[in-house]
Amino acid sequence: MTQILCTDCGHVGEPRAGYCSKCGGTTVLPADAPAARRFIEQRQKIEGGEAKPAPLSVRAEATGKVLGRILGKLTRP
C-alpha cells in the first residue's frame, strides 16, 4: 500500500480507507506525488526549515508515566 500525505495535518503514513489515519482528513495526496513534495517544501519554509517531531499524545504521556512508576517499584531495593 502506498503512503499518503494529509494536507490538513501534514501526516505522512498509511491511509485508512482513503482517510488520514491521524486526523481523519479526506484531503490526502500520494506521498511520492510532485504536489506532495511541493507541499512539504512549502511547509518546511514556513516552519523554519526542519520538520519538528510531533508532540506526544496525552495517552502516550500517561502510558510512559505508568510504565515509569512500575519500573521504579520493581527496581527499588
C-alpha positions as CSV (number, residue, x, y, z in Angstrom):
1,M,0.0,0.0,0.0
2,T,1.3,3.5,-0.8
3,Q,1.9,6.2,1.8
4,I,-0.2,9.3,1.7
5,L,0.4,12.9,2.8
6,C,-2.5,14.6,4.6
7,T,-2.8,18.3,3.6
8,D,-4.8,19.1,6.7
9,C,-2.3,17.9,9.4
10,G,0.8,17.1,7.3
11,H,1.0,13.5,8.5
12,V,2.7,11.0,6.1
13,G,1.7,7.4,6.6
14,E,-0.6,4.6,5.6
15,P,-4.2,5.6,4.7
16,R,-7.3,4.2,6.3
17,A,-9.9,3.7,3.6
18,G,-8.8,6.9,1.8
19,Y,-8.7,9.0,5.1
20,C,-5.7,10.3,7.1
21,S,-5.0,7.8,9.9
22,K,-4.0,10.7,12.3
23,C,-6.7,13.3,11.9
24,G,-9.3,11.6,9.7
25,G,-8.9,14.3,7.0
26,T,-10.0,13.5,3.4
27,T,-7.6,15.8,1.6
28,V,-4.8,13.4,1.0
29,L,-2.1,13.1,-1.7
30,P,0.1,10.2,-2.6
31,A,3.4,10.9,-0.7
32,D,5.5,10.4,-3.8
33,A,3.5,12.8,-6.0
34,P,5.1,16.1,-7.1
35,A,2.3,18.0,-5.5
36,A,3.1,16.3,-2.1
37,R,6.8,17.2,-2.5
38,R,5.9,20.9,-3.1
39,F,3.5,20.9,-0.2
40,I,6.3,19.5,2.1
41,E,8.8,22.1,0.8
42,Q,6.4,25.0,1.4
43,R,5.6,23.7,4.9
44,Q,9.3,23.5,5.8
45,K,9.9,27.0,4.6
46,I,7.0,28.3,6.7
47,E,8.1,26.3,9.8
48,G,11.7,27.4,9.7
49,G,13.5,24.7,7.7
50,E,13.5,21.5,9.6
51,A,10.5,19.4,10.4
52,K,9.9,19.0,14.1
53,P,8.8,15.8,15.7
54,A,5.1,15.6,16.6
55,P,4.3,16.2,20.3
56,L,3.4,13.2,22.4
57,S,-0.3,12.4,22.7
58,V,-1.9,12.6,26.2
59,R,-2.3,8.8,26.1
60,A,1.4,8.3,25.3
61,E,2.5,10.5,28.1
62,A,0.2,8.8,30.6
63,T,1.5,5.4,29.4
64,G,5.1,6.5,29.9
65,K,4.3,7.7,33.5
66,V,2.6,4.4,34.4
67,L,5.5,2.4,33.0
68,G,8.0,4.6,34.8
69,R,6.2,4.1,38.1
70,I,6.1,0.3,37.6
71,L,9.8,0.1,36.7
72,G,10.6,2.3,39.7
73,K,8.8,0.0,42.1
74,L,10.4,-3.1,40.5
75,T,14.0,-1.7,40.7
76,R,13.8,-0.4,44.3
77,P,15.9,-2.5,46.7
